[in-house]
Amino acid sequence: MLRQRLFYVWRRAEFLARINSHQLAHNRTPAKRTCNTHDPWEAALLAAEPEPLRRLALQNDMTMIRHYDHQHTQLEEELKRLTHKTAFREYALIQTVPGIGENLGLTILHEIGDIERFPTVKDFLSYCRLVKGTVASAGKIKGLRGAKLGNPYLRWAFGEAAVIAKRNHYRLGPLNQQFEARMNGNKFKANTVVVIKLARAVYFMLKNQTVFDPDRLVAALSKAA
């Protein structure tokens, strides 16, 4: 059900991107959505479109966006209800991590499953596609493998959490800027460090049933930098 919800969210994003691209292609400033309701946004878009057929096409896209909104909202409500019944404590623990809210928490929690199936943190990071396997012969490493092994949904979820955490957390944001400066502006490499540290934190939190400790994460990130 979580993967179904993600499918709906991504399809919805495609419709939004298509509308935005059309506005830019016709030298229009895309109308901004300032609240949860689509009504003012839709009215502004339709008012700016003089072509009747294109106006109809916009209305069709907006209808699909509303449909996806309704479907993934229903799924979210049911998933939260089930999670509160079966894994309330773990769900609450995960949401203490910067960047992880209700929906990312659902994805991470249920894609992980039973944390005890990962004997070590390296096993967990490998499953999250955050550690590549190696090809070795006679004790010498010949190359890397396994880039597509593991769980792509966990890799995506932790990546999203890292972006949100860097943007919103008062300590991680400045620290990430230091990362990027030390890595010659390599944002991808700096972001990967944050993603791995967040995943490690979640692993030990679930293993030990403890809440997130920002001081430990900042200390770990400082050493990595």
C-alpha positions in Angstrom: 0.0 0.0 0.0 2.9 2.4 0.7 4.4 1.7 -2.7 1.0 2.2 -4.3 0.8 5.6 -2.5 4.2 6.6 -3.8 3.1 5.7 -7.3 0.2 8.0 -7.0 2.3 10.8 -5.6 4.8 10.5 -8.4 2.1 10.4 -11.1 0.6 13.5 -9.5 3.9 15.2 -9.6 4.1 14.5 -13.4 0.8 16.3 -14.0 2.0 19.3 -11.9 5.3 19.4 -13.8 3.5 19.2 -17.2 1.3 22.2 -16.2 4.3 24.1 -15.0 6.2 23.4 -18.2 3.3 24.6 -20.4 3.2 27.9 -18.5 6.9 28.5 -18.9 6.8 27.5 -22.6 4.2 30.3 -23.1 6.2 32.9 -21.2 3.8 32.9 -18.3 4.7 33.0 -14.6 3.1 29.8 -13.2 0.4 30.5 -10.6 1.5 29.5 -7.1 -0.4 27.3 -4.8 -0.5 29.1 -1.5 -2.9 26.8 0.4 -4.2 23.2 0.5 -7.2 24.0 -1.8 -6.5 24.0 -5.5 -9.4 26.3 -6.3 -7.5 29.7 -6.5 -4.6 28.1 -8.3 -6.9 26.5 -10.9 -8.8 29.7 -11.4 -5.6 31.7 -12.0 -4.3 29.1 -14.5 -7.6 28.9 -16.5 -8.0 32.7 -16.5 -4.6 33.0 -18.1 -5.3 30.5 -20.9 -7.1 32.0 -23.9 -7.2 28.8 -26.0 -10.4 26.8 -25.4 -8.9 23.4 -26.2 -5.8 24.1 -24.0 -8.1 25.2 -21.2 -10.0 21.9 -21.4 -6.7 20.0 -21.3 -5.7 22.0 -18.2 -9.0 21.1 -16.6 -8.4 17.4 -17.4 -5.0 17.5 -15.8 -6.4 19.2 -12.7 -9.1 16.6 -12.4 -6.4 13.9 -12.4 -4.4 15.8 -9.7 -7.5 16.0 -7.5 -8.1 12.3 -8.0 -4.6 11.4 -7.0 -4.9 13.7 -4.0 -8.0 11.9 -2.8 -6.5 8.4 -3.4 -3.2 8.9 -1.6 -4.9 10.8 1.3 -7.2 7.8 1.8 -4.2 5.4 1.8 -2.3 7.6 4.2 -5.1 7.6 6.7 -5.5 3.8 6.6 -1.7 3.2 6.8 -1.4 5.5 9.8 -4.3 3.7 11.5 -2.7 0.3 11.0 0.7 1.5 12.0 -0.6 3.0 15.3 -2.1 -0.5 16.1 1.0 -2.6 15.2 4.1 -0.4 15.6 3.2 2.7 17.5 6.5 3.1 19.4 8.8 2.4 16.5 6.8 4.9 14.3 7.1 7.5 17.0 10.8 6.9 17.4 11.5 7.3 13.7 9.7 10.7 13.6 12.2 12.1 16.1 14.8 12.1 13.4 15.2 15.4 11.5 13.6 15.3 8.1 11.4 12.3 8.8 7.7 13.1 9.2 4.6 11.0 9.1 4.7 9.8 5.5 8.5 9.2 5.2 8.3 7.5 8.6 5.7 5.1 7.3 7.9 4.3 4.3 11.1 3.8 6.3 9.4 1.8 9.0 7.6 -0.7 6.8 10.3 -1.0 4.2 12.7 -2.0 7.0 10.4 -4.5 8.6 12.0 -6.3 11.5 15.3 -4.5 12.3 16.6 -7.8 13.8 17.0 -9.3 10.4 20.0 -7.0 9.9 22.8 -8.4 12.2 25.1 -5.3 11.7 24.7 -1.7 10.6 26.7 -2.4 7.5 24.1 -5.1 6.5 21.4 -2.5 7.0 23.2 0.2 5.0 23.8 -2.3 2.2 20.1 -3.1 2.1 19.4 0.7 1.9 21.7 0.9 -1.2 24.1 3.1 0.8 27.1 0.7 0.7 28.3 -1.0 -2.5 29.6 -4.5 -2.5 33.2 -5.3 -3.7 34.6 -7.9 -6.0 37.8 -9.4 -4.6 40.3 -12.0 -5.8 43.4 -13.2 -3.8 42.7 -10.6 -1.2 42.7 -7.7 -3.7 39.7 -5.6 -4.5 39.0 -5.7 -8.2 35.9 -3.4 -8.3 32.5 -2.7 -7.0 29.2 -4.4 -7.5 25.7 -4.5 -6.1 24.7 -0.9 -7.0 21.1 -2.1 -7.8 20.8 -4.6 -5.0 18.8 -3.7 -1.9 15.8 -1.6 -1.4 15.4 1.5 -3.7 12.5 2.8 -1.6 14.6 3.1 1.5 17.4 4.8 -0.5 14.9 7.3 -1.8 13.3 7.9 1.6 16.5 8.5 3.4 17.6 10.8 0.6 14.4 12.8 1.0 14.9 13.0 4.7 18.4 14.3 4.3 17.3 17.1 2.0 14.5 18.2 4.4 16.8 17.9 7.5 19.5 20.1 5.9 16.9 22.7 5.0 15.0 22.8 8.3 17.3 21.7 11.1 19.2 24.5 12.7 22.4 22.5 13.2 22.5 20.2 10.2 22.1 23.1 7.7 25.2 25.0 8.7 27.2 21.7 9.1 26.2 20.6 5.6 27.5 23.9 4.2 30.9 23.1 5.8 30.8 19.7 4.1 30.2 21.2 0.7 33.0 23.7 1.2 35.5 21.0 2.3 34.4 18.8 -0.7 35.0 21.5 -3.2 31.3 22.2 -3.7 30.4 18.5 -4.3 26.8 18.6 -3.1 26.1 15.0 -4.1 28.9 13.7 -2.0 28.1 15.9 0.9 24.4 14.8 0.8 25.4 11.1 0.7 27.3 11.6 4.0 24.2 13.0 5.6 22.0 10.2 4.2 24.3 7.5 5.5 24.5 9.1 9.0 20.7 9.4 9.2 20.3 5.8 8.2 22.8 4.7 10.8 21.0 6.7 13.4 17.6 5.0 12.5 19.2 1.5 12.7 20.6 2.0 16.2 17.4 3.8 17.4 15.3 0.8 16.3 17.8 -1.7 17.7 18.0 0.0 21.1 14.5 1.6 21.2 15.9 5.1 21.8 14.9 8.5 20.5 17.1 10.5 18.2 20.1 12.2 19.7 21.1 15.3 17.7 24.4 15.6 19.5 25.6 12.2 18.5 24.6 12.8 14.9 26.4 16.2 14.7 29.5 14.6 16.3 29.5 11.8 13.7 29.0 14.3 10.9 31.8 16.5 12.2 34.2 13.6 12.1 33.1 12.7 8.6 33.8 16.2 7.5 
